[in-house]
Amino acid sequence: MKNKSMASSLLLLGALCFGSCSSTKKLYTTSCIFPEGSSIEEKVRLSAHVVPSQRQLNWQKMEYTAFICYGINTFTDKEWGTGKEDPKQFNPTNLDAGQWVSTAKEAGMKMILLTCKHHDGFCLWPSKETDFSVESSPWKGGKGDLVREVSDACRKEGLKFAVYLSPWDMNHPTYGTEAYNDVFTNQLTELLTQYGQVDEVWFDGACGEGPNGKKQVYDFKRYYETIRKLQPQAVIAVMGPDVRWVGTESGYGRDTEWSVIPAAEASLKEIANSSQQEAGTGTFLPTGGNMKKDMGSRLLLEKANGVIWYPSEVDVSIRPGWYYHAKEDVKVKTPQKLIDIYYSSVGKNSLLLLNIPPDKRGLIHENDKHSLLEMKRILQNTFAHNYVDKKYKKLTDNRLDTYWQGSAKNKVIEIALEGEQKIDRLLLQENITQGQRIEEFMLECWTGSEWRTVATGTTVGFKRILRFDSVTCNKVRITILKSRDVPQLAEVGLYKSSEEEKM
Ligand code: FUL
């Protein structure tokens, strides 16, 4: 029975090829059904060998990407539209997609995710499926194509490009009927065939009623197949099988973040239920309070029939809302707040997707740009110099496939610094190409007469950064207190933070 319910939740998650793994069969698969009657020890060991797919690994390595929410809401000053807007309202006076992309690039972001269509149904490209698009707007005399401009600018600057296409459509007359699944698949096909390489497709969890009061039954399986066929390297996020929504829009991820989770936790229904429910009045209702604390502990493995590699993405806006509102010009997050968010997302085994909504002119506002670039500058200062002695090549070469491997008996590594140094940041990376394993670790500093514990943590995964009170020492010791199999540390960094992080 249990296997059946797991299989159906996986069916929803679409094209997941479920790996059969056991002690005799293949390890290092992206998912694994536990053999019947597996003990908890066996489940833990098998979970430690579940790995990311190539597309998931490429995605994870970006670390920091930009979300751009832009559309009819920008001009109506709303968070959610109605689908009944006059497309003539979409009229940026000075739109420069090049400024969006170069700002993101300068800020250190690696990809732009554009809201090609939000819940209102207004399309930023001239879709053959509707007139409710830029084609009916005065912008560029109806000849503009914003998806083209942004994707071209990304290509020019060497950034990746991604599409957000809201399944919920408040405008399309077919919404709520089977015909809408054709419309949606066609729109997806337009986006995935006309604009070059697409590296992420983002399906929102928010789902409501269309113009005829009906809700849609989405044919996710068909959408996923379309993406896999047309852009096989693209990850499918949130309402999709490759990337998991962390569960909050606050910017603050979990302290303990497993990329390997029981398949049953990956339920689309739950994702939809905990997404924003109502923001129609223009009031932004962020979710956040309901983020589950535990997604992958031994306790959950014990009850699970199988696990999948399903890493987390933290989406958050630089402003209180997702769309630009002039009244929020004074509420742009400070560089220090953004840095705190960086530590709480990238520093906690997640990817940070930061929203930077352009204004009515069609530009990223000066205040947003200032915060973004300051955040980058300060973080660059903090991470400018790794004080770990460079003789530890494998730990400092920025590669996952060269690593220190512990053993069942020895899970302690002593590391010399470049002389005596003041440090207050620890950065760790696991070789996730062979699985996520570390469950608990501690950092000690040599005071000259004894080892002093200065920081402790739980999961590491792709990247973990700990902040601790500044200490001076010339060597440290990292102890893996608990792990699911022999630990493999790919990178170790010890840094002294810039004073400006605190201002
Ligand atoms: C939410 C949506 O309702 C917001 O409007 C926004 O698009 C955000 C990224 O996701 O679920």
Residues whose N, C-alpha, C, O or C-beta is under 5 A from the ligand:
A	BS01	FUL	E79 D204 G205 A206 S275 Q276 W322
